[in-house]
Amino acid sequence: DKTKISMGMIGMNMLNVQEKTWGYRFLRKSALDLYKFSATADIGMSISKDLGFLYTNLTMTNGEGYKESVVDDNSKISLQLVHGERRLDKKDGYNVGLAYSTVKDDSDVETTVTGLFGGWAGNNMRIGAELNTQNVGEISNQATSIYFNYNINDDFSAFIRQDARDLNIDLDGDDDSAMMLGLIWSPTKGLSICPNMTQNTDASDVSEDSFAIDFQFKF
């Protein structure tokens, strides 16, 4: 009861909850995916158990992601713990959670990823935040993401998202950031039209603005 086992090509348990809290993958990937801290899918098996107050998922995969075949004998172990509502893009509520993975390469260098996340939805608003740390041997990288969405009415919503990345937290000058804001118009079911602006700032504090109009079609 409330236990699920999956085998084969499966979605990773590292970022699926955060991705739904953000809700707009067609505009920008979630932080773990965008900065390549974790693949979105891999080959392996997983077991999940809903304990009521806590959702748990343990996954063992080949570690290379779905775009590559097995290149070594080391498997990736991933753990996800979530308290609260996992689909804040569809239901009001809140969640807090932990995602953790570990894998070694053929040189026996261990890579671990730890992600802390939380979100809340209600009163036509949705808020989420992430803090992700990747340790590759003795080098630590960090990526954070904060996002806010407000449903103006049934057809319009507005959002803003702020990302920051530090490629080596022990050194200065390796960080960059990005701020994205926009408006989403849904004139009919299955169609989203999104004019948006993104401001990217590099380690030298040089900013570059870009403007775009993105479309999403759902069938």
JOVEN-V301646 format. One record per pair of residues at least 12 apart in sequence whose ideal C-beta (glycine too) atoms are under 8 Angstrom apart, sorted by the first residue. I is the first residue (numbers start at 1). J is the second residue. D is the distance in Angstrom with one decimal. If there is no record, write none. Layout:
BEGIN
I/J/D
I/J/D
END
This chain:
BEGIN
2/49/6.5
2/50/4.1
2/51/7.9
3/47/7.0
3/48/7.1
3/49/5.1
3/50/7.9
4/47/7.2
4/48/4.8
4/49/8.0
5/45/7.0
5/46/7.3
5/47/5.1
6/45/6.5
6/46/4.9
6/47/7.9
6/48/7.8
7/44/7.6
7/45/4.4
8/43/6.8
8/45/7.9
9/41/6.1
9/42/7.7
9/43/5.7
9/66/6.1
10/41/6.5
10/42/6.9
10/43/7.6
10/44/6.5
10/45/7.3
10/46/5.7
10/59/7.2
10/61/7.4
11/40/6.5
11/41/5.2
12/38/5.8
12/39/5.8
12/40/6.0
12/41/6.1
12/42/5.9
12/59/6.8
12/61/7.3
12/78/6.4
13/46/6.5
13/48/7.8
13/57/4.3
13/59/5.1
13/78/5.4
13/79/7.6
13/80/3.9
13/99/6.8
14/32/5.7
14/37/7.7
14/38/4.0
14/78/5.8
14/80/7.0
14/99/4.6
14/101/5.9
14/113/6.8
14/115/6.5
15/30/5.0
15/31/7.9
15/32/4.2
15/33/5.7
15/38/5.8
15/40/7.0
15/99/7.0
15/115/7.4
16/86/8.0
17/80/7.5
17/82/5.7
17/86/5.1
17/95/6.5
17/97/5.9
17/117/6.8
18/30/5.0
18/31/7.4
18/32/7.0
18/115/7.4
18/117/4.9
18/119/7.8
18/128/6.7
18/130/5.5
18/145/7.9
19/33/7.3
20/86/7.0
20/87/5.3
20/88/6.5
20/89/4.9
20/90/7.9
21/88/4.8
21/89/6.9
21/95/7.3
21/117/7.5
21/119/3.9
21/121/7.9
21/126/6.9
21/128/3.8
21/147/7.7
22/128/5.9
22/145/7.6
22/147/5.3
22/161/7.3
23/88/8.0
23/89/4.3
23/126/6.8
23/149/6.5
24/149/8.0
24/159/6.7
24/184/7.5
24/194/7.7
26/192/7.5
26/214/6.3
26/216/4.4
27/180/7.1
27/182/7.2
27/194/6.2
27/196/6.5
27/214/5.6
28/161/6.7
28/180/5.9
28/198/8.0
30/130/7.6
30/145/7.2
31/130/5.3
31/132/5.8
31/143/4.8
31/144/7.1
31/145/4.0
31/163/6.1
32/99/7.6
32/113/7.3
32/115/6.1
32/130/7.6
32/132/5.6
32/143/7.3
34/143/7.9
34/163/7.4
35/132/7.8
35/141/7.8
35/143/4.7
35/165/5.6
37/113/5.1
37/115/7.7
37/132/5.7
37/134/4.9
37/141/7.6
37/143/6.4
38/78/8.0
38/99/7.9
38/101/6.5
38/113/5.9
39/64/7.8
39/65/3.2
39/66/6.5
39/67/7.7
40/65/7.8
40/66/7.5
41/65/7.2
41/66/4.3
42/59/8.0
42/61/3.6
42/62/6.1
42/63/7.1
42/64/7.2
42/65/5.5
42/66/5.8
42/76/7.1
43/61/6.1
43/62/5.2
43/66/6.8
43/70/7.9
44/59/6.3
44/60/5.1
44/61/3.2
44/62/6.0
44/75/7.1
44/76/7.7
45/59/7.3
45/60/5.9
45/61/7.9
46/58/6.5
46/59/3.8
46/60/7.4
53/83/6.4
54/81/6.2
54/82/7.2
54/83/5.5
55/80/7.7
55/81/7.3
55/82/4.4
55/83/7.6
55/86/6.5
56/79/7.8
56/80/7.1
56/81/5.8
57/78/7.9
57/79/7.3
57/80/4.3
58/77/7.6
58/78/7.4
58/79/5.6
58/80/8.0
59/76/7.9
59/77/7.4
59/78/4.3
59/79/7.7
59/80/7.8
60/75/5.3
60/76/7.2
60/77/5.8
60/78/7.8
61/75/6.6
61/76/5.0
61/78/7.1
62/75/6.3
62/76/7.2
63/75/5.9
63/76/3.6
63/103/4.3
71/106/7.4
72/105/6.6
72/106/4.3
74/103/5.9
74/104/4.7
74/105/6.8
74/106/7.2
75/103/7.1
76/101/5.8
76/102/7.1
76/103/3.9
77/101/6.7
77/102/5.6
77/103/7.3
78/99/7.3
78/100/7.0
78/101/4.1
79/98/7.6
79/99/7.3
79/100/4.8
79/101/7.4
80/97/6.8
80/98/7.3
80/99/5.1
80/100/7.9
81/97/5.9
81/98/4.7
82/95/5.8
82/96/7.6
82/97/3.9
83/95/6.6
83/96/5.4
83/97/6.7
84/96/6.2
84/97/7.8
85/121/7.5
88/119/5.0
88/120/7.4
88/121/4.1
88/126/5.8
88/128/7.3
89/121/7.7
89/126/7.0
91/121/7.1
92/121/4.9
92/122/4.5
93/120/7.6
93/121/6.2
93/122/7.5
94/118/7.3
94/119/6.5
94/120/4.5
94/121/7.4
95/117/7.7
95/118/6.4
95/119/5.3
96/117/7.4
96/118/4.4
97/116/7.6
97/117/5.3
97/118/7.2
98/114/7.5
98/115/7.0
98/116/6.1
98/117/7.9
99/113/7.4
99/114/7.4
99/115/4.0
99/117/7.2
100/112/7.2
100/113/7.0
100/114/5.3
100/115/7.4
101/113/4.8
109/136/6.9
109/137/4.9
110/135/7.8
110/137/7.1
111/134/6.9
111/135/6.9
111/136/5.0
111/137/7.9
112/134/7.4
112/135/4.8
113/132/6.8
113/133/7.2
113/134/5.0
113/135/7.8
114/132/7.2
114/133/5.0
115/130/6.3
115/131/7.2
115/132/4.5
115/133/7.8
116/130/7.2
116/131/4.8
116/132/7.8
117/129/6.8
117/130/4.6
117/131/7.5
124/150/6.2
124/151/4.2
124/152/7.8
125/148/7.2
125/149/6.9
125/150/5.3
125/151/7.5
126/148/7.4
126/149/4.4
127/147/7.3
127/148/5.3
127/149/7.8
128/145/7.8
128/146/7.3
128/147/5.2
129/144/7.7
129/145/7.1
129/146/4.8
129/147/7.8
130/143/7.6
130/144/6.3
130/145/4.6
130/146/7.8
131/144/5.4
132/144/7.1
132/145/7.9
139/168/5.7
139/170/7.8
140/168/7.0
140/169/4.9
140/170/6.7
141/165/7.5
141/166/6.6
141/167/5.4
141/168/6.6
141/169/7.1
142/165/7.1
142/166/4.6
142/169/5.3
143/163/7.1
143/164/7.2
143/165/4.7
143/166/7.7
144/163/7.0
144/164/4.9
144/165/7.9
145/161/6.8
145/162/7.2
145/163/4.9
145/164/7.9
146/161/7.0
146/162/5.0
147/159/6.7
147/160/7.1
147/161/4.1
147/162/7.6
148/160/5.3
148/161/7.6
154/186/7.7
155/185/6.3
155/186/5.5
155/187/6.6
156/183/6.6
156/184/7.0
156/185/5.7
156/186/7.6
157/183/7.5
157/184/4.8
157/186/7.9
158/181/7.6
158/182/7.3
158/183/5.3
158/184/7.5
159/180/7.9
159/181/6.7
159/182/6.1
159/184/6.9
160/179/7.3
160/180/7.2
160/181/4.3
161/179/7.1
161/180/4.7
161/181/7.4
162/177/7.1
162/178/7.6
162/179/5.1
163/177/6.3
163/178/4.7
163/179/7.7
163/180/7.8
164/176/7.5
164/177/4.4
164/178/8.0
165/177/7.2
173/203/5.0
173/204/8.0
174/203/6.0
175/203/5.8
176/200/7.1
176/201/6.3
176/202/5.1
176/203/5.8
177/200/7.6
177/201/4.8
178/198/6.1
178/199/6.8
178/200/4.9
178/201/7.2
179/198/7.1
179/199/4.8
180/196/6.2
180/197/7.2
180/198/4.6
180/199/7.8
181/196/6.7
181/197/5.9
182/194/5.3
182/195/6.0
182/196/2.9
182/197/6.6
183/195/5.8
183/196/7.5
190/217/6.3
190/218/4.2
190/219/6.7
191/215/7.4
191/216/7.3
191/217/6.1
191/218/7.7
192/215/6.9
192/216/4.2
193/213/6.9
193/214/7.9
193/215/5.8
194/213/6.8
194/214/4.6
194/215/7.4
194/216/7.5
195/211/7.6
195/212/7.5
195/213/4.9
196/211/7.5
196/212/5.8
196/213/7.6
196/214/6.6
197/209/6.4
197/210/7.1
197/211/5.3
197/212/7.9
198/210/5.1
198/212/7.5
END
